Amino acid sequence: MIRTLILLCSLSLAFSALKKTAQFRDSTLKYYIGQQDTTIFAGAILSCHHKGGWLVMPKDKNLNEAVANVAQKNRVWIGGSDIFGEGAFRWNDDTIVEWASWYSSQPDDHHGQDCMVINHGSFGMWDDGGCEGQTGYVCQIPNNKASPQERSKFTVFTGQNATSYFQAKTICQNRRLRLAQIEDVNTLEHRVPGIDDSSFAEYWVSHQQDVDSCGTISHYGISNAGCLQALPFICEQVAPYDLSVSDEEATLEIGSNFNVECSASGFPTPEVKWYRNDVYVEHQKRGVAKSTLVLDNVNSEDDGMYVCKATNEVDGERSTTEGYFWLGITIITG
C-alpha cells in the first residue's frame, strides 16, 4: 500500500482504451493503451485499481506466457519493481519476485531503471524500465468484477425512431444488433453515447417483466412501462466475453487421450476456435459459441500452449478474446 501511494503522488493519468482481453484462471486479463497509446508505471497501477483489479503480477510460467500473449507481444508494464531496494525486486503486493523471466543481462538498473516490463527483446522476457517511461499495461481483474458491458458497442435510436418494445427488438435484430442489456445507470451515463440528459428520458432495454410490462432505463434506474408505448431505445453489439476453458493445464503420458472445452458469450454469437502457434488446430469439434480440443494418442510434439479464440464482429471490426491451455507430456521409461 505504501509503495503504491508514493508512486501515485505526481500522477497524471491518461484516458485508457481496451485493446485485448483473455481469460486466465478466475480472472480476466485486459491489455490497455492510454490516450497517447502509453502511460507511466504509476498510471498503470491506478488505472487497474479503478477497474477493480491490479497491474498483473506474472508469478509463474503459465501466467507470464498468457500476459505476453494478451499484450500482443508488445512491451508493457507488469506489477513489480525494486524502487525500495536496488536489486530486491518485489511485486506490488509486497511479495518477493521468486520465479523470474529476465532477458539476457537484465535487470541492469540502466539510468536508474526500477519498474518491470514484459516482452523485452523476446516473447515473455522481462526488463527493468524507467518508471516514468510511457508504455501500455495489462490489468488482472477478478471475474466477479469484470463487466461484459465494457465490451459493448451501443447505438441509440431517438426522436422519430421511438416505437414499442417489440418493434424496437425487431429493429435491433434487422441491423444485426440486439436490444441492449444494460444493468445499471452508471453504464447508461458513462458508456452510452447520445442519450438525453433529461432525468425523465426513458429508453427500452432488454428487461421484459411480463406480457404487458417491459423494461426501461433512465437516469433514475431500471424500471418498466407498457410495452406498446412509443419510447426511444438502445441496441448493442457485444464483443466476446465470459470465455471459459474447462482445464488450464494437463500433464499426460504418451498415447493418452484428453478433451478440453472452450465456450464464450457475445453478440453476434462468437465463433470459437482452437489454435497452436497461431495455426488452426484441425482436431477440434466446434459447436455454437464453443469448441472442444480433441487430443488423441498424444506424443511429444503435442507439448505446449493452445489458445482458444472467440471472435465476432462489432461495429464493423473483428473482436477477439482468448483463453489458454497448457499440455505437458510425460515420457515413461522402463
Beta strands, then each sheet from edge to edge (+ up, - down):
strand 1: 16-24
strand 2: 27-34
strand 3: 54-55
strand 4: 76-81
strand 5: 90-91
strand 6: 115-118
strand 7: 126-129
strand 8: 136-142
strand 9: 152-157
strand 10: 178-179
strand 11: 203-204
strand 12: 213-218
strand 13: 221-226
strand 14: 233-245
strand 15: 249-253
strand 16: 258-267
strand 17: 271-276
strand 18: 279-280
strand 19: 284-287
strand 20: 290-295
strand 21: 304-314
strand 22: 317-330
sheet 1: 3+ 8- 2+ 1- 22- 15-
sheet 2: 3+ 8- 2+ 1- 22- 21+ 17- 18+
sheet 3: 3+ 8- 4- 5+
sheet 4: 3+ 8- 4- 6+ 7-
sheet 5: 9+ 14- 10+
sheet 6: 9+ 14- 16+ 20- 19+
sheet 7: 11+ 12- 13+
end
